[in-house]
Amino acid sequence: MDESTWIAVIREGGETVGYLEPVTPDYDVVQPRSVLGHIAGEPIDYLAGDELLCERGISGLMQQ
């Protein structure tokens, strides 16, 4: 797994809430991942992935 291509999703205030791993080379489809790198849902478009991770936040870790 090449984490160098992942993009951090950061909330206002500087909290990293997860990462978006590209599924397509243009990042049109991404795999949302938690701050620990665990899959956090199905592959979806970039904006939806960003919103998903911001909604989950750190509380998502308690579900894993």
N, C-alpha and C positions, 0 to 999 in steps of 0.2 A: 504494500500500500504506500503510495507516494503522497505524503501529507504536504509536500511543498506547493502543491497546486490548490490547496484548500484556502478558502477565504474566511477570515474570522468575522462573525456577526457580533457587533458591539452595540449595546444599548446606549442611550443618552446617559451620561454619567460615567462611561468608561467600562462598564461591566461586559465582559465577553460571555455570551450566552450559548455559543456553539460555532459550528463551522459549516460551510457549504462546499461539498466536494463535487467537482464537475463530472457530469456523466457524458456530456457532449463537449467537444473542444471549445465551443463558443460560450460555455457556461449557461446556455439557454435552458438546459435541464440539469438540475443539481441534486445531490443526495444530502439532505440535512443530517448533521451529526451533532451530538451533545458536546459539551466541553471536554468530556473524556474520550471522544471519538466514536461513541456508540451510535449506531443508526437510529435516527429519530423520526421515522416515517418513511413513506414511499418517495421515490424520486419525483420531483415536481419542478415547476419553473422557478427561476431565480427569486423573483419578488415574493412568491408564495412561501418559498423556503425561508427567506429572511423574516417574514412575518411570523411563520410558525415558531422559529427559534426565539424570537423576541417575546412571543406570548408565553412560551414554556419557561424561559429563563432558567435560573438556578433551581427552581422548584422541580423542574423536569428530572433532575438527578435523583430525587427521592423516589421516582417511579421506576428506576432502573435496578 
